[in-house]
Amino acid sequence: RLNGDYNPLHADPAAARRAGFPRPILHGLCTFGVVCHALLRAVCDYDAARLRTMRLRFTAPVVPGETIRTEVWKSGAFRARVVERNVIAVDNGSFAVVEG
């Protein structure tokens, strides 16, 4: 709701069930933010100005409270896994950084 998206799928348990989910799912923007934070930590020493590009594909929903583990490769690739379910939630990720 803070980003202006009032889709009840992210807040209303009944709406989530009607959409086929057992409970509300995390907004993709939130998942994106968690993964971006992991990249900033792993490859940019928390210097956001160094992160030039970040691309990804959402492949599975994340439920609030689940752990997102981002796996990063030196090649500039990454993916993110929901630890509790061993599901890839973000795949085909790529990033580029400005060396600093």
C-alpha positions in Angstrom: 0.0 0.0 0.0 2.9 2.3 0.6 3.8 2.2 -3.1 0.3 2.9 -4.2 -0.7 -0.7 -5.1 -3.9 -1.5 -3.4 -4.2 -5.1 -4.9 -5.9 -7.1 -2.1 -3.8 -10.1 -3.1 -1.0 -8.7 -0.9 -3.2 -7.9 2.2 -6.5 -9.8 2.2 -6.4 -13.5 3.0 -9.8 -14.1 1.3 -8.6 -12.4 -1.9 -5.3 -14.4 -1.8 -7.3 -17.7 -1.5 -9.5 -16.7 -4.4 -6.4 -16.2 -6.5 -5.1 -19.6 -5.5 -2.7 -18.7 -2.7 -3.0 -20.0 0.9 -2.4 -16.5 2.2 -1.3 -13.0 1.0 1.9 -12.9 -1.0 4.7 -10.5 -0.8 4.6 -7.7 -3.4 7.2 -8.1 -6.2 8.6 -4.7 -5.4 9.5 -5.9 -1.9 11.1 -9.0 -3.3 13.0 -6.8 -5.7 14.2 -4.6 -2.8 15.4 -7.6 -0.8 17.4 -8.9 -3.7 18.8 -5.4 -4.5 19.9 -5.1 -0.9 21.8 -8.4 -1.2 23.5 -7.2 -4.4 24.5 -3.9 -2.8 26.0 -5.8 0.1 27.7 -8.5 -1.9 29.2 -6.6 -4.8 28.9 -2.8 -4.1 30.0 -2.5 -0.5 26.6 -0.7 0.1 27.5 2.0 -2.4 24.2 2.3 -4.4 25.9 4.5 -7.0 28.0 1.5 -8.1 25.0 -0.6 -9.1 24.6 0.3 -12.8 21.9 -2.2 -13.9 19.8 -5.0 -12.4 17.5 -7.3 -14.3 15.6 -10.3 -13.1 12.6 -12.6 -13.7 10.1 -13.4 -11.0 9.5 -17.1 -11.0 7.5 -17.9 -7.8 5.7 -15.9 -5.2 7.2 -15.2 -1.8 5.0 -15.2 1.4 5.7 -12.6 4.1 8.0 -14.1 6.7 9.9 -16.4 4.3 13.7 -16.1 4.0 15.0 -15.0 0.6 18.6 -16.1 -0.1 20.2 -14.4 -3.0 22.9 -16.4 -4.8 25.4 -14.2 -6.7 28.1 -15.1 -9.2 31.1 -13.1 -10.2 29.9 -13.3 -13.8 27.2 -10.8 -13.0 24.4 -13.4 -12.6 22.2 -14.0 -9.6 19.0 -15.8 -8.5 17.0 -15.8 -5.3 15.7 -18.8 -3.4 12.9 -19.1 -0.8 14.8 -21.1 1.8 11.8 -22.6 3.6 10.3 -24.1 0.4 13.6 -24.5 -1.6 11.9 -22.6 -4.5 13.6 -20.2 -6.9 11.6 -17.0 -6.6 13.9 -14.9 -8.8 15.8 -16.3 -11.7 17.8 -15.2 -14.8 19.1 -12.2 -12.8 21.9 -10.1 -14.1 23.7 -7.0 -12.8 26.5 -4.7 -13.7 28.5 -2.5 -11.4 30.8 0.4 -11.8 34.2 -0.4 -10.4 35.1 1.8 -7.5 
